[in-house]
Each structure stands twice: as structure tokens, then as C-alpha cells.
Amino acid sequence: MKKKNIIVGLFCSLLLGSCSLDYENTSAITPDGVWENPDMVNAFLTNIYGSMMPGWPISANNTDEGMNGPADMSQYVRGEITVDNCAQGLDYKNIDKINYFLANLESVTVLNEDEKKQLRGQALFWRAWDYWGKVFTLGGVPLILQPQDVSDLNSLLVARSSTSECVKQILADLDEAIASLPDKWENEDYGRIDKGCAMAFKGRMLLQYASPLFNPNNDQQRWQDAYDANKAAVDFLKSVGKGLYEGDFADIWFDERNKEVIMVNQYYYPDHALSQNAIRPEPLTRDMASQNQAILPLVMAFPKIDGTPLNLDINHLVTDLEYNKQFLTDFYTNRDPRFHATIFCPGMKYPCGNDLPNGMNFWNVWRKDGVSNVTLIQDEMSTGMPYGANFFQMKGLDDLEKLYVYQGETDWIEIRFAEVLMNMGEAANEIGKSDEALQVLYDIRKRAGIQSTDGKYGITATSQDEIREAYVNERFIEFAYEGKRWNDLRRWKRFDILNNLKYRSTLYPILEDYSIVQNGQFDWTKDMLDPDVRKLFHFEYIECVDGDKNIYRFNLDLNHWFYPIKKDDLDRNSKLEQNNEWGGTFDPLK
């Protein structure tokens, strides 16, 4: 075990009997006994952590980040939307558990007031977290702040509060949490919610509330509130030693407990291991495979090492072999260091232990059969893979053989300092602080390792609109595979970015002379950074990886931004109103 995990460790250790339960009935855990034992009170809260702490997302599918395989594009992004196929339910299990904890905590006598205050602050954070997740999805929801009496059915039927009322309550919970929590936790308590984490989440929440999704009239006070909250979070986090990680970008996830970590789910084997099978290529994993494959927009988003864009002329790529080969070189070499740290490209080193023998790299590249058919050349390693984008997630990937893909230990960082900084910068731009907004972009790119002679790291934006677009692009790069892209596109109301793509496209590296493989002359230990290797290949453009262009294309409805409530929930609670975008009377913008 590489470390103790606060999210599950304490709760598991209590249930396994590693500490005694010193109240009268030692043969069972009784409800009353929980509140008479400080360890059990803490365990109750830890159980809340375990049910609510987010983990590694697999969420690139249906965005411009990636796909989980051909023909897996959802109905929603194809424009086939109904209440039935996209409605969301109202789950109050966690809220009920938190309210029960808060109500009982008031009468606990085995903890001092400071200890109770810190426990209450953590619980309030999680209540705010849960409610904002609901509000961000649906708009205002029923606000339930006390345990409910299940014997009184009428009391269980609660109408939706307005979005603004929900936001007011969420902020009240967060402000009390911020005032109650310690600056940081140490030792075995590392990973609990502290003051800086609560401040950072408040900044994220206010940024989303200020964004066009909730703020179509561009109320400047909301942007000012978002800026103030994020600025306060940045300043406080710096005061306790937080900041941008100063090592290689790839190591943010492997150099644990580093200064960039603000909110974290700690994984360790065997009690809280991370399964990474789904995001690994099929020959190098088991049970699930090939999800989060990067498509063309993401692999092209990362600039060159000097920060200038990598441009692609599709017509020249198809018709001009010299241009094609030069582009292949530009694609693989001298890129923003975040590129190879984030995305595995065909013909490179893949972290899979000894699954690839004798120093072999993973050559998921192709050869042509006839005019259009392509076949993986690395059939020596497997029976082949389904066609796809062939660019896989590299960010946070443990070096695991396929026998051990369920034993990952890479911590999930839900909030990084980089996000808090960029949240502040984005809000700064909206209130006219363009210099401050640009400096954040410069700092992010400098840390990434982009080289600059003018201190601008390839950022050419000057006007508010240009800076706004620069943030759209930089967040795409910095937070790729971190579960933020869909929420960003939605809060900006920028589904047009997906619709303009039309299809999920990719590039296939094509080996021009397959005889060198057949004759045993191909050196499987070399990679695409070697110019002698690259000259053996060219790129082929695949316009629609999904196949049928009439079915599989981005066609998101630009008139639906909040989700509907499930019919079952409406039927159970006559006081609920459906959102007005879906034929109801509830306005999520009020």
C-alpha cells in the first residue's frame, strides 16, 4: 500500500475492526452508538466522501476530444433528442445523508466545538457540491435542508426553488464551509476538503453561473463575483504554498501531493485501486478497450513548441506527398510538450510493462490493401483492432501490463491550481482586465514548456473577443481528458464548435512498403521521432471514422441547454415543474 486514503481508508478500517468500538453494545453498530463515538462520527462523514468524491472520468466521447469507437455517437449529439432519451433524475440520497449527519452532529458531545465545526464545514461543502451539480444540469431544484419525515408523504413533495434561490443557498453553505475549514490537512487527513478547496469550488461555481448558460444578458456583476471569488482563491492558495507545478507537465499526476493539487481522490492498490482497462488499446488491455481515443480537433489543438498553431491543409495532404510528409514530421516533432504527455500517437512508446517484448513500441499504424482498405501492421501482437482514431489517452496512465490493468494508482485531481488560475483569468477578461487575463495564459503556456522570445508564448489575442477565444482553446488543451470539455462547451453555449466539425475525423499513418515488415526489416524498437522511420510513412485523412455520414454527424440542438426532468420524477411529485425548454413552465434562468 503506497499511502493511506482518507476517502475510504478510515471507513474500511472501522468496519474491519482495526479499532475498537467502545460503547456498550460491542457486537453491533447501533444508530445511537455512532454519535457517541468520535471515530464513528468521522467514519459517517468519510462514507459521504466515498459516495461523492469524483474519480477519473472517461468522458471524451461525444465531444471534440474523442470517441469510444466507431458508430458510438449518442443520439443527443446527433440531434435526436426527446424527454425520454435525455431526461435527468433527481437523486437525493447524498443530500439526505448529509442533512442527517448535520442534524445529529449538533447534539454530539464526544467532540469539541472546533472538531464539530470542521466536520460541519466538510459536510456543507458536499451539500453545496451536490446541489450545484443538480442546478448546473437542470436549473433550480427542490431545496431540502433538513432530514425529511418519510412517514409524512405530503412533506416529501417539495416544489422546485428558483435557480437564484438555490445559488444563494449554495453560496451560504460554501461561505460557512470556508470559514470553518482548516487551511490544510496533514498526514492521514490529507485529501479531506480544506479551506482552499472550498474557495476554489466556489470560484468554479460562480464562473459557471456567470457564463452564457445562466447569464445570457451578460450581467457584469456575476462576472465580477466570479473574478473576486477566484482571485481570493488564487491568493489564498498561494499563501499556503500552492501554485503551478514546476516539473514536467506529465508528472503532475505521478508526483503525488504536489503544489498543484487542490482537490484529490487518492487511489491505491488493493483497497481503492483504479481500473484503467477501458482507455487502453485493445491488444494491451482486457474486458473493455479503446475509449477516449483522440480525434482530429484535439490532436491538432496543441501548438508547436514556439506556441504557433499547427495548421493542416486537407487538400494538400491528399494531393501533395511532399506536403504530407512534412506535415507528418511537424505533427510528431517540436510540439507543445503537453501533446505527447496527453495523447499517445501511433508508433511511440506505450506504458504497458512487458506486454510489448524486446523494447518494442506500439505500432498501431496501417498498410493499404488496394485502394481503400487498411489493415494494422502490428498483427503480430494481436488479431487486430476495430477501426478508430488510434490516438489514445496518455495523461495519468499507469505503466501496467494487461494482467494488472485493474491495479492503477494514479490519483485523480478534480481541481488543479491551473484551473483556479484560468477561472480567474477568464472572469478577468469579462470585466475588462485584459492584461491580467493574458498573463494567466502566458503563465500556463510557460509552465507547459512552450518556448518564447517575446514572453507571449504564441498567444496573439489582444481584444476581449480574441482573449475569450484563446481561453476556449487553451482550456481544451490544458484540461484534455479531465472531464471539463462538455461542461465548458455547454456553459459557453458553444455547441456550434461541435456542429461545425460535422464528422469525427482522424489521421491514419500509412506504411508505404509493407514488404519491409514481411522481410523482417522493420525495426519495432524505433519510433516516429526518428526521421528514418517517418520517411516510411504518410498520413491518410479519414473524414468520418464512424462510417455513415448521414447518421453520424454532430447536429446538436442549439435551443436546448438545460436537461429535462425524468417523467417518473414528475409523476411521483405533483409539485415539480418541467423546464420550459421541454414544454414545461419552469424557467431555469430565474
C-alpha angles and dihedrals in degrees: 000000000000096000145348113266116216094198096065107358100083094043093049093046091054094049091047091053101246088142130034124253100225102194126104103273103053094170094069143023107243125193093241092046092059091067093047095059121064093208091054092048088054090045091055090055091044089055088056088054090050093054096043111031107108119234137199108318127221096199110127092105115104093020133085088263098074155296140259094223141313117309094012095113109133126242090241096062090041089059097250097128131159134156088256098055100042107025119128128218129228107238114184100172094110094042090051091050092049094047090049090050093049093048094050094041090067092068098041111124101178093075129061122240095260091052092048091047092055092047091049091049092055092048092049089052091056092047090053090046093053096044093048090051088056095044093047088054102039110008118240118010136184108292110221112177103163133051110275127231104239091195090064104068095183091057089057092062104086126170123230116271116222118267091248091052090051091049090051091053094045090052091048090054092047094047091052090046092051091051092048104043128087121249089248142345123237138206115345091004092060108124097040118121110273134183095273092050092052090048091049093050091048088055092049092048094049091047090054091046090051093049123100093265091071098015109050091154091055096237102201093207090066090053090048090051090049092049093048093049094047093043089052090049093049093049094047094046091051089051091059094047102269124136145119113324109256100206131072113318092237091059095062087093098041102041093072125211091016124160094267094061111104104154119016144176105207115215124199137161131280105005099040106013125166119234110216098174097110097058097047124092116266099253091052102048143033143233094011129026152165101032124144092033109171117240129205100280093057098044089049095046095075110087130221120278090270092053097252117131123267103231127201127199104198094195092053091045090057099041106030116060093187091054089046094055093046090051090051089055092047089048096055102033137056095011132147102288089236088069100071090032089059106032133042110220124202115271097027137110112287122199101240106124111230097338088108105053131216097017093303119164123217106268103191090161129125145240126205124245107195117319105327114002117101129193131192110252094211095074086131086076100045147348088270137269132262113263111269144129093298093208109110136194113272099168112109094355116156118221097249135157112227091254088065103037090122092059101072118146104185110133118235111232105205093181122027125188087242089064094050089049093049092045088056092046094049091051090045090058092053093055095047101265094127096155091055092046092051093047090058090054091048091050093049092050093043090055090048089062099251111155120233138177096187101041093247098096094215096311108136099171118122109155124069092252092049092048090049089055091046089058090050089054098040094050088051089058102036097046101035111151092009095109096252106104100082093046090048094051090047097047090048090046087231103141084131086080089065096040091053090058091060094186140031102253133183146170126249118205104224122205104221099203114037092180090082087065093045091049093048093247097120112104105220092188095064124082142209093270087073110091091212089058096045092055088066091063145057132185124254117202116227108196098192118019090184093064110222108072092192092062107026108058135112108261106153118178109246093201097063117069104145120057124240124247116250116263091234091061092048091050092050095048116042090189094065119101124207119235115269092237086066101046097278134114102242117107111206091196096065 
